[in-house]
Amino acid sequence: MKRFCFAFTRAQEQEDAYNEVSQQLSKIKACPKLIIFTTTSDYFWFFSTNLKKQFNDATIIGSSSSENFSSLGFADTGASVMAIYSGIDVSSGILFEIHRHPRNYMVHLKRAMSHFESFENTCCLEFMNSFSKAEELVLDTFSYEFEKKNIPVFGSSAGTTDVTKPTLVSLDGIVYQDSCVFVLIKNLNGKIHTYKENIFKKMGITIVPTDVDCDERIIYELDDKPAADTLCDVLNVSLDELPEVLKSHPVARVLPDDLLITELGEVHKDGSIFCYSQVYNHTKLEILEFDDIHAKWNKTQKDLKGFHKKDSFMIAVNCASRAQQLKQRGLYEDFYKTLTQISSNFLGVSGFGEQLNTVNLNESMLYLIFE
């Protein structure tokens, strides 16, 4: 039996899309241990319900996505599905009320962990609803149990092609909001690797938040002036130009060998700015610009070379804003080609936040590789 298989559709009607996926998955006459799926928001309830009906004994986890991409193709419509049949052991759970009290559901983590005798080569794959500013709360909850067991956390805030519609996550046929669904995956056939790709570089401009509402992710002042005024000054743009310019100029906390990127979003009338991940008072930020993107992709290929053998597979998380920037620059097909060169077996999700261990990121690309 094959260890895994993929299904993909661009169909623009949900019944047609599901029938295509069902036929592709039915080629293997067995029930998977784990199914991971992404669809647009419009298809999500239909896929979640029908996948569970068809594969009742499988653990099924899903996220709405801003786009669907896998080793079988990419599209703004349809769905991507990966089914894993062997070589893994899994246990799943849910955190509710993530916008305020995810730690109240710590028992769900402990229950999922009790399934395993050891945690060697085990990771946590999670998907959570976006726009509740809950990512850091959820990651703090995970770290309380997972850090001491060396269990890496990897995941995404759910995406949508229409920001007026809710983002959705699902576990075993039930769709949730204000929640984080997760599955612990133990690789029985090899190691698990995580990797973060960054296509930005420092501009040499440092700014300091001097008045921040951390919980609401709003910067009121930078360098003791209204945030928008400071950014207009250092980027040499007008206030009207600023929102568009910020799309290609995120900011980052700088570590000795890393950049932790935050995307700057809506510019408010009072000069404050909303951020897609938390920033902190009096923590220096560097303004970023695009680096040599192809050189960065070549580095990713070099760094990940050797991890992929015949039965290896990969899960990729790409920021929706980053994907949009690549499309505007005519680089999306090059991006997808790079993914296929890294792995011939991968499933992707595109959302509004990328989570790796204890950090919520923006404008980043994450890779989770199962040897």
Phi, psi and chi 1 to 4 in degrees:
 res  aa     phi    psi   chi1   chi2   chi3   chi4
   1 MET       -  140.6 -177.0 -165.6  -55.2      -
   2 LYS   -64.2  149.0  -70.3 -175.3   65.7  175.5
   3 ARG   -73.0  -31.1 -173.3 -175.5 -176.2 -164.6
   4 PHE  -157.3  165.4   52.4   80.0      -      -
   5 CYS  -149.6  161.8   76.8      -      -      -
   6 PHE  -121.2  151.3  -67.4   86.2      -      -
   7 ALA  -135.1  146.3      -      -      -      -
   8 PHE  -152.1  142.4  177.6   78.5      -      -
   9 THR  -147.1  147.1  176.7      -      -      -
  10 ARG  -107.0    4.9  -64.9 -175.9  176.5   89.1
  11 ALA   -55.2  143.0      -      -      -      -
  12 GLN  -100.2    4.1  -62.3 -172.8   19.1      -
  13 GLU  -118.9  135.0  -62.9  -66.4  -25.4      -
  14 GLN   -64.3  -35.7   62.5 -178.2   11.0      -
  15 GLU   -65.6  -44.1  -69.3   85.4   -4.1      -
  16 ASP   -62.9  -41.9  -65.8  -21.5      -      -
  17 ALA   -62.1  -45.4      -      -      -      -
  18 TYR   -67.5  -39.7 -171.9   79.6      -      -
  19 ASN   -60.3  -40.0  -71.9  -23.7      -      -
  20 GLU   -63.1  -45.9  -76.8 -172.3   30.0      -
  21 VAL   -64.5  -43.9  164.8      -      -      -
  22 SER   -59.0  -42.9  177.5      -      -      -
  23 GLN   -64.1  -39.4  -69.3  172.7   11.3      -
  24 GLN   -67.3  -41.3  -66.9  171.6   58.2      -
  25 LEU   -71.7  -28.7  -64.9  177.3      -      -
  26 SER   -74.3   -7.6  -63.8      -      -      -
  27 LYS   -64.2  -26.9  -68.0  177.9 -178.9  178.5
  28 ILE   -98.0  119.1  -62.7 -178.6      -      -
  29 LYS   -85.1   63.3  -53.1  -61.5 -177.7 -178.1
  30 ALA  -159.3  158.8      -      -      -      -
  31 CYS   -88.8  129.8 -177.5      -      -      -
  32 PRO   -67.7  157.5  -13.8   27.8      -      -
  33 LYS   -76.4  -37.1  -70.7 -178.9  175.6  -68.3
  34 LEU  -143.4  135.6  174.6   64.3      -      -
  35 ILE  -121.6  130.2  -67.5  175.0      -      -
  36 ILE  -117.8  127.8  -53.6  167.4      -      -
  37 PHE  -137.8  152.6   75.2   96.7      -      -
  38 THR  -133.4  141.7   71.0      -      -      -
  39 THR  -145.7  171.7   75.8      -      -      -
  40 THR   -67.7  162.4   58.5      -      -      -
  41 SER   -59.3  -36.4  -63.6      -      -      -
  42 ASP   -64.4  -30.8  -69.7  -18.8      -      -
  43 TYR   -92.2  -11.4  -66.8    7.9      -      -
  44 PHE   -64.1  -48.0 -164.8   78.4      -      -
  45 TRP   -60.0  -43.4  -67.0   81.1      -      -
  46 PHE   -61.8  -45.8 -168.9   82.3      -      -
  47 PHE   -67.6  -43.6  -95.5   75.2      -      -
  48 SER   -58.6  -46.6 -179.3      -      -      -
  49 THR   -66.7  -45.4  -59.9      -      -      -
  50 ASN   -77.0  -32.2  -76.3  -80.7      -      -
  51 LEU   -62.4  -39.9  -78.8  168.9      -      -
  52 LYS   -69.2  -36.4 -169.2   59.3 -178.2  176.4
  53 LYS   -63.4  -41.9  -74.2 -179.6  179.6  176.8
  54 GLN   -76.7  -34.2 -175.1  173.4   -4.9      -
  55 PHE  -127.3   65.4  -57.5  102.0      -      -
  56 ASN   -61.9  -30.8 -174.7   54.2      -      -
  57 ASP   -86.3   -4.6  -67.7  -26.9      -      -
  58 ALA   -86.9  150.5      -      -      -      -
  59 THR   -80.4  126.8  -64.1      -      -      -
  60 ILE  -126.4  119.7  -55.9  173.8      -      -
  61 ILE  -126.3  139.3 -172.2  170.7      -      -
  62 GLY  -149.1  163.9      -      -      -      -
  63 SER  -143.5  137.7  171.9      -      -      -
  64 SER   -66.4  149.6   60.7      -      -      -
  65 SER  -137.1  149.3 -174.6      -      -      -
  66 SER   -70.8  -20.4  -60.5      -      -      -
  67 GLU  -159.1  161.5   59.5 -175.6  -15.4      -
  68 ASN  -113.1  126.6  -65.3  -62.5      -      -
  69 PHE  -146.8  144.4   64.5  102.0      -      -
  70 SER  -159.0 -175.9   76.2      -      -      -
  71 SER   -66.8   -7.7   42.4      -      -      -
  72 LEU   -96.6   -7.8  -61.9 -179.7      -      -
  73 GLY   145.9 -176.7      -      -      -      -
  74 PHE  -142.3  150.7   62.5   90.4      -      -
  75 ALA  -166.0  157.7      -      -      -      -
  76 ASP   -84.7   -9.9  -67.7  -28.7      -      -
  77 THR  -118.3  178.9   59.0      -      -      -
  78 GLY    82.8 -146.2      -      -      -      -
  79 ALA  -157.9  155.1      -      -      -      -
  80 SER  -128.0  137.3  -62.2      -      -      -
  81 VAL  -138.8  138.6 -177.5      -      -      -
  82 MET  -123.7  129.8  177.7  168.2   65.3      -
  83 ALA  -114.8  131.1      -      -      -      -
  84 ILE  -115.1  126.4  -52.6  169.9      -      -
  85 TYR  -104.7  -27.9  -65.2   86.1      -      -
  86 SER  -154.3  168.3   64.1      -      -      -
  87 GLY    82.4    6.9      -      -      -      -
  88 ILE  -137.7  159.6   61.1  168.5      -      -
  89 ASP  -127.6  141.7 -167.1   11.4      -      -
  90 VAL  -135.8  155.1  -59.5      -      -      -
  91 SER  -152.9  139.2 -178.6      -      -      -
  92 SER  -129.0  171.0   61.1      -      -      -
  93 GLY  -172.9 -177.9      -      -      -      -
  94 ILE  -140.3  141.5  -51.2  168.4      -      -
  95 LEU  -108.9  126.3  -59.0  178.5      -      -
  96 PHE  -100.2  171.9  -61.8  109.3      -      -
  97 GLU    48.0   47.1  -65.6 -175.5  -71.4      -
  98 ILE   -68.8  -20.6   60.0  172.2      -      -
  99 HIS   -72.8  -11.5   78.3  -74.5      -      -
 100 ARG  -144.2  -37.9   55.5  175.0 -173.9  164.7
 101 HIS  -137.4   48.9  -67.8  -49.7      -      -
 102 PRO   -61.0  -28.5   22.3  -33.4      -      -
 103 ARG   -67.9  -18.3 -170.7  165.6  -71.8 -164.5
 104 ASN   -62.1  -16.9  -74.6   -7.3      -      -
 105 TYR  -109.7   26.6  -57.0   91.9      -      -
 106 MET   -56.5  -30.3 -170.6   79.5   72.3      -
 107 VAL   -59.8  -28.9   64.1      -      -      -
 108 HIS   -69.0  -34.3  -64.1 -174.7      -      -
 109 LEU   -65.6  -47.4  -65.3 -174.4      -      -
 110 LYS   -63.5  -37.3  -65.8  179.0  178.8  179.0
 111 ARG   -64.9  -42.5 -174.2 -179.7  -58.6  137.2
 112 ALA   -65.5  -39.3      -      -      -      -
 113 MET   -68.3  -29.3  -65.9  171.2   69.8      -
 114 SER   -65.9  -14.2   69.2      -      -      -
 115 HIS   -67.3  -25.3  174.3   79.2      -      -
 116 PHE  -105.4  144.0  -60.1   95.7      -      -
 117 GLU   -83.8  -30.8  -66.9 -176.4   -0.2      -
 118 SER  -142.9  164.0   74.0      -      -      -
 119 PHE  -117.5   18.8  -60.4  100.6      -      -
 120 GLU   -63.4  134.0 -175.3  179.6    8.9      -
 121 ASN    56.5   42.4  -59.9  -34.8      -      -
 122 THR  -122.0  139.0  -59.1      -      -      -
 123 CYS  -132.6  166.7   69.3      -      -      -
 124 CYS  -113.3  117.7  174.2      -      -      -
 125 LEU   -98.0  125.1  172.5   67.6      -      -
 126 GLU  -134.4  147.8   52.6   81.8   11.2      -
 127 PHE  -129.2  135.3  -60.3  130.6      -      -
 128 MET  -134.0  156.6   70.3 -179.2   84.6      -
 129 ASN   -66.6  144.6  -60.8  114.0      -      -
 130 SER   -90.0  171.8  -60.8      -      -      -
 131 PHE    73.5    6.1  -52.0  135.6      -      -
 132 SER  -102.6    3.6   59.0      -      -      -
 133 LYS    56.2   41.6  -59.2 -178.8  -77.4  -70.8
 134 ALA  -109.3   -4.6      -      -      -      -
 135 GLU   -57.6  -45.1  -74.2   87.6   -8.8      -
 136 GLU   -66.7  -35.5  -73.5   82.0    7.0      -
 137 LEU   -62.8  -42.5  -70.2  174.3      -      -
 138 VAL   -66.4  -44.3  169.8      -      -      -
 139 LEU   -64.7  -36.6  -66.7  176.5      -      -
 140 ASP   -61.4  -39.2  -76.4  -12.6      -      -
 141 THR   -65.1  -46.2  -57.4      -      -      -
 142 PHE   -61.2  -44.5  -78.2  137.5      -      -
 143 SER   -63.1  -29.2   68.1      -      -      -
 144 TYR   -57.6  -35.8 -170.1   81.3      -      -
 145 GLU  -102.6  -35.1  -71.5  -66.0  -29.6      -
 146 PHE   -85.6  -31.7  -68.9  164.2      -      -
 147 GLU   -61.2  -41.8  -88.4 -163.6  -50.7      -
 148 LYS   -71.8  -14.5   39.5 -167.8  177.8 -178.0
 149 LYS  -102.6    2.0  -60.5  -69.6 -167.2  -55.1
 150 ASN    56.7   42.3  -66.8  -43.2      -      -
 151 ILE   -97.5  111.9  -61.0  172.6      -      -
 152 PRO   -69.5  143.8   22.8  -30.3      -      -
 153 VAL  -107.0  134.2  176.1      -      -      -
 154 PHE  -143.6  131.1  178.8   96.6      -      -
 155 GLY   177.8 -165.6      -      -      -      -
 156 SER  -148.0  146.9  173.2      -      -      -
 157 SER   -77.5  132.5  -53.3      -      -      -
 158 ALA   -59.6  152.5      -      -      -      -
 159 GLY  -112.5  175.4      -      -      -      -
 160 THR  -158.4  149.8  177.0      -      -      -
 161 THR   -80.8  -12.4   54.4      -      -      -
 162 ASP  -133.8  108.2 -177.7   -9.1      -      -
 163 VAL   -69.2   -7.9  -65.1      -      -      -
 164 THR   -80.5   -9.9   65.2      -      -      -
 165 LYS  -102.8  151.8  -65.0 -179.4  179.2  179.8
 166 PRO   -70.4  151.9   26.3  -35.1      -      -
 167 THR   -86.7  148.5   62.4      -      -      -
 168 LEU  -132.4  144.3  -56.2  169.3      -      -
 169 VAL  -130.2  159.7  -62.4      -      -      -
 170 SER  -147.0  145.1  171.5      -      -      -
 171 LEU  -139.3  122.6 -175.6   66.3      -      -
 172 ASP    52.0   47.1  -68.6  -23.0      -      -
 173 GLY    87.8   -4.2      -      -      -      -
 174 ILE  -111.5  130.7  -58.3  174.7      -      -
 175 VAL   -95.6  137.0  175.9      -      -      -
 176 TYR  -125.6  153.3  -63.6   96.0      -      -
 177 GLN  -127.2  160.7  -68.0 -176.0  -46.2      -
 178 ASP    50.6   42.4 -165.5   22.7      -      -
 179 SER  -145.3  162.8  -61.0      -      -      -
 180 CYS  -126.8  120.1  175.1      -      -      -
 181 VAL   -97.7  143.1  -63.6      -      -      -
 182 PHE  -144.8  155.3   66.6   90.6      -      -
 183 VAL  -137.1  128.2   57.8      -      -      -
 184 LEU   -83.7  126.6  -64.8  172.1      -      -
 185 ILE  -120.2  120.3  -49.3  172.2      -      -
 186 LYS  -102.3  121.3 -174.3  177.1 -177.7   64.9
 187 ASN   -84.9  115.5 -172.0    9.2      -      -
 188 LEU   -87.7   -9.9  -55.0  177.2      -      -
 189 ASN  -109.9    0.7  -70.7   -1.3      -      -
 190 GLY   167.9 -165.0      -      -      -      -
 191 LYS   -86.4  171.0  -65.1 -178.1  179.1  179.8
 192 ILE  -120.5  133.4  -66.1  171.3      -      -
 193 HIS  -123.0  140.2  -59.1  -84.6      -      -
 194 THR  -116.3  150.8   61.0      -      -      -
 195 TYR  -151.9  140.7 -175.9   85.4      -      -
 196 LYS  -118.4  129.5 -179.3  170.8   71.7   70.0
 197 GLU  -108.3  136.5  176.5 -175.2  -84.7      -
 198 ASN  -128.2  127.6  164.1   38.6      -      -
 199 ILE  -108.8   19.8   55.7  174.8      -      -
 200 PHE  -113.5  164.3  -69.3   89.5      -      -
 201 LYS  -139.1  162.5   64.5 -179.8  179.6  179.6
 202 LYS   -71.9  141.4  -65.2 -175.1  -71.7 -175.9
 203 MET   -89.1  -11.6  -68.0 -178.9   67.3      -
 204 GLY    87.9   17.1      -      -      -      -
 205 ILE  -114.9  117.0  -59.1  173.1      -      -
 206 THR  -106.0  134.3  -59.0      -      -      -
 207 ILE  -128.8  155.5   51.9  178.1      -      -
 208 VAL  -126.8  118.7  179.1      -      -      -
 209 PRO   -66.4  124.8  -17.3   30.5      -      -
 210 THR  -115.0   -4.1   47.0      -      -      -
 211 ASP  -154.1  105.0 -174.4    1.7      -      -
 212 VAL  -132.2  136.9  178.5      -      -      -
 213 ASP   -95.8   97.5 -175.1  -28.3      -      -
 214 CYS   -62.9  -42.7  -64.0      -      -      -
 215 ASP   -64.6  -39.4  -68.2  -24.1      -      -
 216 GLU   -89.6   -5.3  -66.8  -59.7  -41.9      -
 217 ARG    61.4   42.4  -61.2  179.3  177.9  172.6
 218 ILE  -117.5  126.0  -64.6  175.0      -      -
 219 ILE   -95.1  117.3  -56.1  176.0      -      -
 220 TYR   -88.7  -39.9  -71.7   99.5      -      -
 221 GLU  -134.8  141.6  -68.1 -174.8   -3.2      -
 222 LEU  -122.7  129.1  -71.1  165.8      -      -
 223 ASP    53.6   39.2  -62.6  -23.1      -      -
 224 ASP    65.1   21.1  -63.9  -47.9      -      -
 225 LYS  -130.6  160.4  -64.8 -167.7  -60.0 -176.4
 226 PRO   -49.0  135.0  -28.7   36.3      -      -
 227 ALA   -55.8  -44.2      -      -      -      -
 228 ALA   -64.2  -39.1      -      -      -      -
 229 ASP   -62.9  -44.1  -69.6  -10.1      -      -
 230 THR   -61.5  -44.4  -64.0      -      -      -
 231 LEU   -67.6  -38.7  -71.4  168.3      -      -
 232 CYS   -60.3  -40.5  -73.4      -      -      -
 233 ASP   -65.4  -49.7  -70.9  -15.6      -      -
 234 VAL   -75.2  -25.8  -61.8      -      -      -
 235 LEU   -96.6   -4.3  -67.7  171.3      -      -
 236 ASN    56.4   51.0 -165.9   28.0      -      -
 237 VAL  -132.6  165.1  -62.7      -      -      -
 238 SER   -84.0  165.9   68.7      -      -      -
 239 LEU   -62.2  -35.9 -172.2   59.2      -      -
 240 ASP   -66.5  -33.8  -70.8  -21.1      -      -
 241 GLU   -80.0  -20.8  -65.5  170.7  -40.5      -
 242 LEU   -57.5  -48.3 -176.1   61.9      -      -
 243 PRO   -55.5  -40.7  -27.5   37.0      -      -
 244 GLU   -70.6  -40.5 -172.8   62.5   29.9      -
 245 VAL   -63.8  -37.2  169.8      -      -      -
 246 LEU   -64.0  -22.6  -70.1  179.6      -      -
 247 LYS   -62.1  -29.8  -68.2  178.7 -178.6  179.1
 248 SER  -108.6   10.3   56.2      -      -      -
 249 HIS  -134.4   71.0  -69.0  -72.7      -      -
 250 PRO   -70.0  176.9   27.2  -34.1      -      -
 251 VAL  -119.5  166.7  -61.8      -      -      -
 252 ALA  -150.5  143.5      -      -      -      -
 253 ARG   -77.8  135.4  -75.5  175.7  -75.8  154.6
 254 VAL  -104.4  123.7  179.1      -      -      -
 255 LEU  -103.4  168.3  -58.5 -178.6      -      -
 256 PRO   -53.4  -35.8  -29.4   36.0      -      -
 257 ASP  -133.5   29.1   57.4   -7.6      -      -
 258 ASP  -159.1  157.9 -158.6    3.4      -      -
 259 LEU  -122.4  125.2  -62.6  174.3      -      -
 260 LEU  -101.7  104.1  -56.3 -178.4      -      -
 261 ILE   -90.6  137.9  -60.2  176.5      -      -
 262 THR  -123.5  130.8  -66.5      -      -      -
 263 GLU   -87.9  133.9 -178.6 -179.2   -3.4      -
 264 LEU   -91.3  128.8  -58.8  178.3      -      -
 265 GLY  -108.2 -121.9      -      -      -      -
 266 GLU   -62.9  135.2 -176.3 -180.0   -0.3      -
 267 VAL   -96.8  117.8  179.1      -      -      -
 268 HIS   -85.8  163.4  -59.0  145.6      -      -
 269 LYS   -62.7  -27.9  -70.1 -177.9  178.9 -179.9
 270 ASP   -84.2    4.8   63.6   -1.8      -      -
 271 GLY    89.1   -0.5      -      -      -      -
 272 SER   -81.7  163.2   63.7      -      -      -
 273 ILE  -135.1  133.3  -65.1  177.0      -      -
 274 PHE   -84.3  142.6  173.8   75.0      -      -
 275 CYS  -117.6  151.0  -53.3      -      -      -
 276 TYR   -88.5   -5.4  -75.3   97.5      -      -
 277 SER  -145.7  166.5   58.6      -      -      -
 278 GLN   -68.8  141.1  -81.6 -170.0  -12.2      -
 279 VAL  -122.2  164.5  -63.7      -      -      -
 280 TYR  -130.1  147.0  -55.6   95.4      -      -
 281 ASN   -57.6  135.7  -86.5  -57.8      -      -
 282 HIS    60.2   26.7  -55.4  -71.0      -      -
 283 THR  -106.4  118.7  -62.4      -      -      -
 284 LYS   -59.5  139.3  -70.9 -178.1 -179.3 -179.9
 285 LEU  -123.6  142.4  -61.1  174.2      -      -
 286 GLU  -104.5  135.5  -72.6  -84.4   -7.7      -
 287 ILE   -81.2  137.9  -61.4  179.0      -      -
 288 LEU  -112.4  161.3  -52.3 -179.9      -      -
 289 GLU  -140.1  164.6   62.7 -176.6  -12.1      -
 290 PHE   -63.6  137.1  -79.9  101.0      -      -
 291 ASP   -89.5 -170.3 -157.0  -17.3      -      -
 292 ASP   -71.7  100.3 -177.5  -27.5      -      -
 293 ILE   -65.4  -43.1  -64.1  176.5      -      -
 294 HIS   -64.3  -35.8  -75.2   93.2      -      -
 295 ALA   -64.3  -38.9      -      -      -      -
 296 LYS   -63.6  -42.2  -69.9  -75.9 -170.5  173.5
 297 TRP   -66.0  -37.1  -72.3  -21.5      -      -
 298 ASN   -63.2  -38.0  -70.6  -23.3      -      -
 299 LYS   -64.4  -42.2 -178.6  179.4 -174.5  -58.2
 300 THR   -59.2  -46.5  -62.8      -      -      -
 301 GLN   -59.0  -44.0  -73.1 -178.9  -99.5      -
 302 LYS   -64.6  -43.6 -178.7  179.5  178.1 -179.5
 303 ASP   -66.3  -33.2  -70.5  -13.5      -      -
 304 LEU   -95.5   -1.4  -62.0 -177.4      -      -
 305 LYS   -61.5  133.6 -175.6  178.5  179.9 -179.2
 306 GLY    99.2  -17.2      -      -      -      -
 307 PHE   -76.9  -22.3  -72.3  154.2      -      -
 308 HIS  -103.8  110.2  -66.7  -79.3      -      -
 309 LYS  -107.2 -171.9  -60.1 -176.5  172.8  113.3
 310 LYS   -55.3  -44.1 -179.5  179.4  178.5 -178.1
 311 ASP  -100.9   19.3  -69.4  -32.0      -      -
 312 SER   -86.7  153.8  -61.9      -      -      -
 313 PHE  -144.3  167.4   59.5   86.4      -      -
 314 MET  -141.0  145.4 -179.9  174.6   78.9      -
 315 ILE  -114.3  130.9  -59.1  168.0      -      -
 316 ALA  -120.1  137.2      -      -      -      -
 317 VAL  -118.4  121.5  169.3      -      -      -
 318 ASN  -121.2  134.4 -170.6   31.5      -      -
 319 CYS   -64.7  133.6  173.8      -      -      -
 320 ALA   -61.2  -38.9      -      -      -      -
 321 SER   -66.4  -40.0  -64.2      -      -      -
 322 ARG   -62.8  -42.8 -167.8 -177.0  106.7  134.0
 323 ALA   -60.2  -41.2      -      -      -      -
 324 GLN   -65.3  -39.6 -169.9   61.6   34.8      -
 325 GLN   -62.8  -40.7  -70.3  -73.0  -44.2      -
 326 LEU   -64.5  -39.2  -66.9  176.8      -      -
 327 LYS   -64.3  -42.4  -70.3  174.4 -177.2  177.2
 328 GLN   -63.8  -28.5  -69.5  177.1   -0.1      -
 329 ARG   -92.6    5.2  -74.6  164.3  169.4   72.5
 330 GLY    68.5   27.4      -      -      -      -
 331 LEU  -111.5    3.2  -67.0  173.2      -      -
 332 TYR   -66.8  -40.2 -165.8   85.8      -      -
 333 GLU   -63.9  -36.2  -70.1 -168.5    3.0      -
 334 ASP   -64.7  -40.4  -70.8   -9.2      -      -
 335 PHE   -59.0  -47.7  156.9   73.2      -      -
 336 TYR   -66.0  -39.8  179.7   75.7      -      -
 337 LYS   -60.4  -39.4 -178.4  179.6  178.4 -178.8
 338 THR   -61.5  -42.3  -61.4      -      -      -
 339 LEU   -59.0  -44.5  -77.9  179.2      -      -
 340 THR   -67.6  -25.5   61.0      -      -      -
 341 GLN   -77.5  -28.6  -68.6  170.2  -19.5      -
 342 ILE   -73.4  -42.9  -67.1  170.2      -      -
 343 SER  -149.6  138.3  174.0      -      -      -
 344 SER   -90.2    1.3   56.5      -      -      -
 345 ASN  -138.4   95.6  -54.2  -61.8      -      -
 346 PHE  -149.0  153.9   68.8   87.2      -      -
 347 LEU  -120.8  138.5  176.4   80.2      -      -
 348 GLY  -119.9  154.8      -      -      -      -
 349 VAL  -136.7  142.8   59.9      -      -      -
 350 SER  -126.8  119.4 -177.6      -      -      -
 351 GLY  -142.7 -157.2      -      -      -      -
 352 PHE  -112.2   24.1  -59.8  115.8      -      -
 353 GLY   179.4  142.8      -      -      -      -
 354 GLU  -120.0  126.8  -53.6   81.6   57.1      -
 355 GLN  -112.9  130.1  -68.5   90.3   49.4      -
 356 LEU  -138.0  112.8 -176.1   60.7      -      -
 357 ASN    58.5 -108.7  -62.3  -37.7      -      -
 358 THR  -104.2    6.4   60.4      -      -      -
 359 VAL  -119.3  133.3 -178.7      -      -      -
 360 ASN   -98.3  126.1  179.1   45.4      -      -
 361 LEU  -120.2  165.1  -58.6  157.5      -      -
 362 ASN  -130.2  164.0  -53.2  132.1      -      -
 363 GLU    53.2   31.8  -62.5  -85.8   15.2      -
 364 SER  -124.4  167.1  -59.8      -      -      -
 365 MET  -127.1  128.4 -179.6   82.3 -177.1      -
 366 LEU  -118.8  146.2  -55.5  179.5      -      -
 367 TYR  -126.7  136.1  -60.1   84.1      -      -
 368 LEU  -125.1  115.7  177.0   64.1      -      -
 369 ILE  -115.9  129.3  -56.9  165.0      -      -
 370 PHE  -106.3  112.1  -67.0   78.8      -      -
 371 GLU   -66.4      -  -72.6 -172.2  -20.0      -
